[in-house]
Amino acid sequence: MAARHGLTRFVGRQSELEQLRRAWQEAQAGHGQIVGVMGEPGLGKSRLLYESQLLAPKDCLSLEAYSVSYGKASPYLPVIELLKSYFQVQPQDEARTRRQKVLGKVLELDRSLEDTVPYLYALLGVEDQPSPLQQMDPQLRRRRTFAASRAFLRESVNQPVILIVEDLHWMDSETQGFLDMLSESVASARILLLVNYRPEYRHEWGQKTYYTQLRLTPSAKKRRRNFSLPCSARR
């Protein structure tokens, strides 16, 4: 929304942008990367991710999702948003239309992924009723739901993919599990996974050679001006 109203000039983050540019180059070459932008509210985490998208090649597929303050009580919420964008599901689409979009895209992408379709339907709330998945062992269903990430991995064969997930400090445990599984597979894919979070968030990606953390601190210009953003603009 801020972009539509006109953004102020982006200054003071050239080092971070350069690291993001290098991550993009690695991802395009088939060496997938994860970049985590960490910082307190109001330091420009979302703006940095926005600027990073401008570095992306024109043939790149960019998908975004956000965690929200009540997100821990809403399983898979960011994953669902990523999937809606990927399958081009619109709010006005009826259940039948959503199923057709998902099935058509999956079959076009790779017929070996057809076994993930029931789990994608369930995530998007359009599974058949009564759903056979309701009788499945919860852990097995969870693992197979996570396997839906194979669609993003397979898509990266056709074009570079950037996945942006914001505000991980509000993320639910199911989405965390999904990202953990995805993180194990991106190293050999043309995928750049960009995330941001506050310092209190914890993850297990720190030891991966393809993970980069960018820790934001107040820029000198911002310290001199000593102003605060409205709550709605802080991320």
Salt bridges, closest charged atoms under 4 A:
GLU16 OE2 - ARG13 NH1 3.82
GLU18 OE1 - ARG21 NH1 2.70
GLU18 OE2 - ARG22 NH1 3.77
GLU51 OE2 - ARG47 NE 2.84
GLU81 OE2 - LYS84 NZ 3.95
ASP93 OD2 - LYS101 NZ 2.70
ASP110 OD2 - ARG154 NE 3.36
ASP115 OD1 - ARG150 NH2 3.79
GLU155 OE1 - LYS105 NZ 4.00
ASP167 OD1 - HIS169 NE2 3.82
ASP167 OD2 - ARG235 NH1 2.30
GLU174 OE1 - ARG142 NE 2.74
GLU184 OE2 - LYS208 NZ 2.81
